Amino acid sequence: MTDWSRASLTEAAGAIAAGGTTSREVTEACLDRVARLGDTLNCFVEVDGDGARAAADAADKRQRSGAPLGPLHGVPLAHKDMYYRAGRVSACGSKLRADWRAPYTATALDRLDRAGAIDLGRLVMVEFAMGPHGYNQNYPQCRNPWNPQYIPCGSSSGSGVAVGGRMVHASLGSDTGGSIRCPAAVSGVVGLVPTNGRVSRRGAMPMSHSFDVVGPLARTARDCARLLGVIAGHDPADASSLDLAVPDYEAGLASAAALPTIGIARGYFDVGVDADVIKALDRTVDDLRRIGFSVEDVAMPCDLLDEIAELHPLIMKAEGAANHLSAMREREADYTFEVGHRLHAGFFIPAASYIRALKLRGAYLRTFAQSVFSKADLILTPVLPTQVPTIAETSGRTGKAYLDMVVALTRNTKVINFLGLPAISVPCGFTSNGLPTAFQLFGRSLHETALLRAADRYQQATDWHGREPGLVADAAQAVAV
Amino acid sequence: MIKSDLVRAMNEGYAKLQLDRARVEELPIELEQLRRAIEAANPKVDFDSDPFEFCAALLDVAAGSKND
């Protein structure tokens, strides 16, 4: 009997649509895995088993009727607990919103619903999406599916763990400085950050509106292509969403056009990279060349990137403080110590400094693009320069030690948020501690198809994305016995 | 150089947070880092640039135009 929780999203959707399985069977397989691993990995805030089963049965009835089916028909997903669903709690990882019910449904969730997806529940996240390690003292410790002693990264921690642990086929995360790419990288799954404005942010809790991007975590680039095709597009309710036609990303994977050229980032992104991560990246370059990509070194504008890395927190903290002013004044005791502290600095940034940093964004993007994309279509970097740290190694840090940890985890990702460019995190091997490592590809704005096509070609030629955490294999063995 | 006295005064006048003494002493380190970042970039800020120009830059970079 097929364990459908271990299939990719597109495989599961295809089988449901063709009658090879049912949404109920796929949903039960995912719920079974949640029951087996949920208490070890702590990635769910709430599992809506009854609701998911009812929705799956309705999906199967529709399939049997011969009615048209959406591209995600009957497939179980679950999302970071910051996507609003009308009438349902969206706690945003916080005590402050523990009982807060959303007055409307997020545009991205609404689009997934219309495409036929099943919603299995709410996933753990870092409180108010403010932290790259994946801790949240408001919940039991969310743990890495490859080894529960290691961090899941964040802030979309539950999303990475649930997809990596084969509990759902995909999840919406959000990314302000690396919060999709880092959890995807350490859980061995794919994370896609679309161009700033490509996906509506309406109904997604704001962290830093200039940088926040909504995107999927899934097992394959093809899965991400399908999900992006569903959630992308103009939303009149989000003034920042781009009013542009949405390409068929999945069809783009099979394009016969010349493959995009890939540049290996030399400078900035290759500083302080662990030897095992370098090995995995070198092997990736060999694989990409073998597949047929032209891959050359490209020098990064290091001074510009260093400046951007310093300006990113200024904008992010100022915007975060603006969101949290009232609650911080009235209920700071209800914030976790760490997130309350992380918010403080934003209240003391002069408005002129914040606005001047924003004024630089367009010019810096043009300068960066001229310098880099004249030499290659896509740029390859590590996601995390280091091996995944343990929970013990990273917990309990405060002050400068805490800021140093944040900088180390987000160095290679946050600069892309400042520039607003699309990026994808793709698993490419393991380091000596047994944890996954991943590469990041980024490209010109709105060139998601090129990113997805390159990642898909890589995944067709390699099997890193197909490897499963031992916990998943152990649970499958237990079923077989 | 940002000092704790400034943080204390700004907090009393504007932010109105419940900051304990240790935090007031600690915050200037982080704020000084952010101040240096914008001071270093200040000479590059064009008087006529508009933060919303970022959207135009995104579209130009997408098209690979000579202006990007």
Interface residues (C-beta under 8 A of the other chain):
Chain A: T195 N196 G197 L242 E307 E310 L311 P313 L314 K317 L325 M328 R329 E332 H341 H344 A345 F347 F348 I349 S353 I355 R356 A357 L358 K359 L360 R361 G362 A363 L365 R366 A369 Q370 F373 G399 K400 L403 G420 L421 R444 S445 L446 H447
Chain B: V7 M10 N11 Y14 A15 K16 L17 Q18 L19 R23 E26 L27 I29 E30 L31 Q33 L34 R35 R36 A37 I38 A40 A41 N42 K44 V45 D46 S49 D50 P51 E53 F54 C55 A56 A57 L58 L59 D60 V61 A62 G64 N67 D68
